[in-house]
């Protein structure tokens, strides 16, 4: 005899990753409409959800293609039939990654356009050219620009030297891209978008000065997308917008009604001033931005906070609930929580309607 499949949230084993299908579809449609109204291509970053099903819904809603962070993610989505893929990362192509990139290029269907990858150094460009030898028509590169996040990428003034090296090596330089990650700040969303537009415009001009026309000018994050300059950018690559999370809530980007992904967890212990729930860092992750007021929020108890997490414990204050109560926790950083899970429990109107795998879970190489 097999166990009966639960059909209600209250019957779920906890902790479980729960996805509200209606909210997901609403978030997907809203961003697609936003980009379309501004004449921007939407190429969402699927590292947030790592789900073939969700990526297909994004493309069906109008996304031109997808963005990934790793070769492994590209392999998962290419195997599922996606052909317009941008690896938005300055790949360092060692022997293993070179072989894997070539397999992707060789398997690319004719007439579907090139695979896009990021570069931010002349050495990176040369390695990309060596990897694509004989397959140059199937690969294009974008030069990564540092627009203020100060992670990877070059300053705009150095973009021309990277692009020139790529062209001399035989590569198609399709344009430039950036990630305005400093938009993850309560007061920084608009300023990050201004920085993004300025640095990308300067980079486009630098490429033009050496004879390279940037046909793709790519940027955007979920917090900064609202302020994206469509006179400079040609495309947006937000990721978290599909789910929202506690960071977006605290940035003022989302209301609780926008949040599509939560962790269903059970109160297992009760003290005078706090509760313990059965979802710790191995489920929620351990991210806590400087502006965050805790390690997560409770969807239905807005004054409550997760004040500490250990591997299997979440300490909650600001709410009094009896042991055995089930609650919905909003992770601080939803991308981390997804990569820790095997599947989504999909619900609509409170009923469980499906299970979707996290197809690219652990695809981090």
C-alpha positions in Angstrom: 0.0 0.0 0.0 1.3 3.4 -1.0 0.9 6.6 1.1 -1.9 8.8 0.0 -0.7 11.9 -1.8 -1.7 15.0 0.2 -4.2 17.4 -1.4 -4.2 20.1 1.2 -1.5 22.4 2.6 -2.3 21.2 6.1 -1.4 17.6 5.1 2.0 18.4 3.7 5.2 17.1 5.4 7.2 20.1 6.6 9.3 21.8 5.6 8.1 22.0 2.0 8.7 24.5 -0.8 5.2 25.8 -1.8 4.5 27.6 -5.0 1.3 29.6 -5.6 0.6 29.0 -9.3 -1.8 32.0 -9.7 0.7 34.4 -8.1 3.5 33.0 -10.2 1.6 33.5 -13.5 0.6 37.0 -12.4 4.2 38.0 -11.7 5.3 36.5 -15.0 2.6 38.4 -17.0 3.3 41.7 -15.2 7.0 41.8 -16.0 6.4 40.7 -19.6 3.9 43.5 -20.0 6.3 46.0 -18.4 9.1 45.1 -20.8 6.9 45.1 -23.8 5.4 48.5 -23.0 8.9 50.0 -22.9 10.2 48.2 -26.1 12.7 46.1 -24.1 13.5 42.5 -24.7 12.9 40.3 -21.7 15.5 37.6 -21.1 14.8 36.5 -17.5 17.4 34.9 -15.3 16.4 31.4 -14.5 19.0 30.8 -11.8 16.2 32.0 -9.5 13.8 29.1 -10.2 15.9 26.5 -12.0 12.7 25.1 -13.4 12.0 24.1 -17.0 8.2 24.5 -16.4 8.6 28.0 -15.2 11.0 29.0 -17.9 8.5 27.8 -20.5 5.8 29.9 -19.0 8.1 32.9 -19.2 8.8 32.3 -22.8 5.1 31.7 -23.6 4.4 35.0 -21.9 6.8 36.9 -24.2 10.4 36.4 -23.0 12.8 36.2 -26.0 15.0 33.7 -24.3 16.6 32.9 -20.9 19.7 33.8 -18.9 21.7 31.3 -16.9 24.7 31.6 -14.6 26.6 28.4 -15.4 27.4 26.0 -18.1 25.6 23.3 -16.1 22.4 25.4 -16.1 22.8 26.0 -19.8 23.1 22.2 -20.3 19.9 21.5 -18.4 17.8 24.0 -20.3 19.3 23.3 -23.7 18.5 19.6 -23.2 14.9 20.7 -22.5 14.7 22.5 -25.9 15.6 26.1 -25.1 17.8 27.6 -27.8 18.1 31.3 -26.9 20.4 31.1 -23.9 22.8 33.7 -22.5 25.4 32.6 -19.9 25.7 35.9 -18.1 29.0 35.1 -16.5 32.7 35.7 -17.4 33.4 32.0 -18.1 37.0 30.8 -17.5 37.2 28.0 -20.1 39.5 25.3 -18.7 39.7 22.0 -20.5 36.5 20.6 -18.9 34.4 23.7 -19.6 35.8 24.1 -23.1 34.7 20.5 -24.0 31.2 21.2 -22.5 30.8 24.5 -24.3 31.8 22.8 -27.6 29.2 20.1 -27.0 26.5 22.8 -26.5 27.6 24.6 -29.7 27.7 21.4 -31.7 24.2 20.4 -30.5 22.8 23.9 -31.2 20.0 23.6 -33.9 20.8 25.4 -37.1 19.1 28.7 -37.6 18.3 29.3 -33.9 21.0 32.0 -33.3 24.2 31.9 -31.4 24.7 30.9 -27.8 25.7 34.0 -25.8 28.4 34.1 -23.1 30.0 36.8 -21.1 33.6 37.9 -21.1 35.5 40.5 -19.1 39.1 40.0 -20.1 41.3 39.6 -23.2 42.3 36.2 -21.8 38.7 35.2 -21.5 38.0 36.3 -25.0 41.0 34.3 -26.4 39.9 31.2 -24.5 36.3 31.6 -25.8 37.7 31.8 -29.4 39.8 28.7 -28.9 36.8 26.8 -27.6 34.6 27.9 -30.5 37.1 27.2 -33.2 35.2 26.1 -36.3 31.9 27.0 -34.7 32.1 30.8 -34.6 28.7 31.1 -36.2 27.1 29.5 -33.1 28.7 31.7 -30.4 28.5 35.4 -29.6 30.0 37.2 -26.6 28.9 40.2 -24.5 31.5 42.2 -22.6 30.6 42.5 -19.0 30.6 46.1 -17.5 30.9 47.0 -13.9 28.2 49.5 -13.4 28.7 50.0 -9.6 28.3 46.6 -8.0 32.1 46.1 -8.2 32.0 42.4 -8.7 33.0 41.0 -12.1 33.1 43.2 -15.2 35.3 45.9 -16.6 34.9 49.7 -16.3 33.4 51.1 -19.5 36.7 52.7 -20.6 38.3 49.2 -20.8 35.4 47.6 -22.7 37.0 48.4 -26.1 40.2 46.5 -25.4 38.2 43.4 -24.4 35.9 43.7 -27.4 38.9 44.3 -29.8 40.6 41.2 -28.5 37.5 39.2 -29.1 37.1 40.5 -32.6 40.7 39.8 -33.5 40.2 36.3 -32.2 37.3 35.8 -34.6 34.4 36.2 -32.2 31.1 38.0 -32.8 30.8 40.7 -30.1 27.1 41.1 -29.7 27.2 43.9 -27.2 27.6 44.6 -23.5 25.9 43.6 -20.3 25.9 44.5 -16.6 24.3 43.5 -13.3 23.3 46.5 -11.1 23.5 44.5 -7.9 23.9 47.6 -5.8 20.1 48.1 -6.4 19.6 45.8 -3.4 19.4 48.7 -1.1 16.3 50.6 0.2 17.6 53.9 -1.1 19.6 52.6 -4.0 17.2 51.2 -6.6 16.9 54.3 -8.8 20.5 55.3 -8.3 21.7 51.9 -9.5 19.6 52.2 -12.6 21.1 55.6 -13.3 24.6 54.1 -12.9 23.7 51.2 -15.1 22.5 53.4 -18.0 25.5 55.7 -17.8 28.1 53.0 -17.7 26.4 51.0 -20.4 26.1 54.1 -22.7 29.8 54.8 -22.1 30.7 51.2 -23.0 28.6 51.2 -26.1 30.4 54.4 -27.2 33.8 52.8 -26.4 32.9 49.8 -28.6 31.7 52.0 -31.4 35.1 53.9 -31.3 36.8 50.6 -32.3 34.2 49.7 -34.9 32.0 47.3 -32.8 28.3 48.0 -32.9 26.5 46.8 -29.7 23.2 45.3 -30.9 22.5 44.0 -27.3 22.7 46.3 -24.3 21.6 44.1 -21.4 21.0 44.9 -17.8 18.4 45.0 -15.1 17.7 43.4 -11.8 14.3 43.0 -10.1 14.8 46.0 -7.8 16.1 48.3 -10.5 13.9 47.2 -13.4 11.3 49.8 -12.7 13.8 52.5 -13.4 15.6 50.9 -16.4 16.5 53.5 -19.1 15.0 52.2 -22.3 16.9 54.8 -24.3 20.1 52.9 -23.5 19.1 49.3 -22.7 17.7 46.9 -25.2 16.9 44.1 -22.8 16.2 43.2 -19.1 17.4 40.1 -17.2 15.5 40.1 -13.8 15.1 36.9 -12.0 13.5 37.1 -8.5 10.4 38.8 -9.9 8.7 35.5 -10.6 8.5 34.6 -6.9 9.5 37.8 -4.9 11.0 37.2 -1.4 11.5 38.9 2.0 14.3 41.1 0.5 11.9 42.4 -2.1 9.2 42.9 0.5 11.6 45.0 2.7 12.9 46.9 -0.3 9.3 48.0 -1.0 9.3 46.1 -4.3 6.6 43.6 -3.3 3.5 43.3 -1.1 2.8 40.0 0.7 0.1 39.4 -1.9 2.8 39.3 -4.6 4.9 36.6 -3.0 4.5 33.3 -4.9 7.0 31.1 -3.1 7.1 30.2 0.6 8.3 27.4 2.8 5.6 25.6 4.7 6.9 24.8 8.2 5.7 23.6 11.5 6.0 25.2 15.0 7.8 22.4 16.9 8.7 24.3 20.1 7.2 27.1 22.2 9.0 29.4 24.6 7.9 32.5 26.5 9.5 34.9 24.0 10.0 32.8 20.8 8.9 29.9 18.7 11.0 27.3 16.9 9.9 26.1 13.4 11.3 23.1 11.5 12.9 25.1 8.6 16.5 26.2 9.3 19.5 27.2 7.1 19.3 23.9 5.2 15.9 25.0 3.8 15.8 28.8 4.0 19.5 29.5 3.4 21.6 31.8 5.6 21.4 35.1 3.6 20.7 38.3 5.5 21.3 41.6 3.7 22.4 44.6 5.8 18.9 46.1 5.5 17.0 42.9 6.4 15.2 42.8 9.7 15.6 39.1 10.1 16.4 35.8 8.3 12.9 35.8 6.8 9.3 36.9 7.2 6.0 35.2 7.9 3.6 35.6 5.1 0.5 35.9 7.3 2.1 37.5 10.4 3.7 40.7 9.2 5.1 41.7 12.6 6.9 38.4 13.2 10.6 37.9 12.3 13.0 35.0 12.1 15.7 36.2 14.4 18.1 33.2 14.0 18.6 30.1 12.0 20.6 27.0 12.6 20.6 23.9 10.4 17.1 22.7 11.2 15.7 25.4 13.5 14.2 28.8 12.8 13.8 31.1 15.8 10.7 33.3 15.4 9.6 36.3 17.5 6.7 38.7 17.3 3.9 36.1 17.1 2.4 33.6 19.6 1.3 30.3 18.0 0.7 26.9 19.6 3.0 24.0 18.9 1.9 22.1 15.8 0.8 25.2 14.0 1.8 25.4 10.3 3.1 28.7 9.0 4.3 30.0 5.6 7.8 31.5 5.8 9.1 33.9 3.1 12.9 33.3 2.6 15.1 36.3 2.5 16.8 35.2 -0.7 14.5 32.9 -2.7 17.3 31.7 -5.1 19.1 30.1 -2.2 16.0 28.3 -0.9 15.2 26.9 -4.3 18.7 25.5 -4.8 18.2 23.6 -1.5 15.0 21.9 -2.6 14.2 19.0 -4.9 10.7 20.1 -5.9 8.0 22.7 -5.8 4.6 21.7 -4.3 2.3 23.7 -6.5 -0.9 25.1 -5.1 -3.9 26.9 -6.5 -6.7 28.2 -4.2 -5.2 26.3 -1.3 -5.3 22.9 -3.1 -2.1 21.0 -4.2 -2.3 20.8 -8.0 1.1 19.4 -8.9 4.8 18.8 -8.2 7.5 20.4 -10.3 11.1 19.4 -10.1 13.8 21.9 -9.5 15.5 20.7 -12.7 18.7 22.6 -12.4 19.2 22.1 -8.7 22.9 21.9 -7.9 23.8 22.8 -11.5 26.6 25.2 -10.3 29.6 24.3 -12.4 
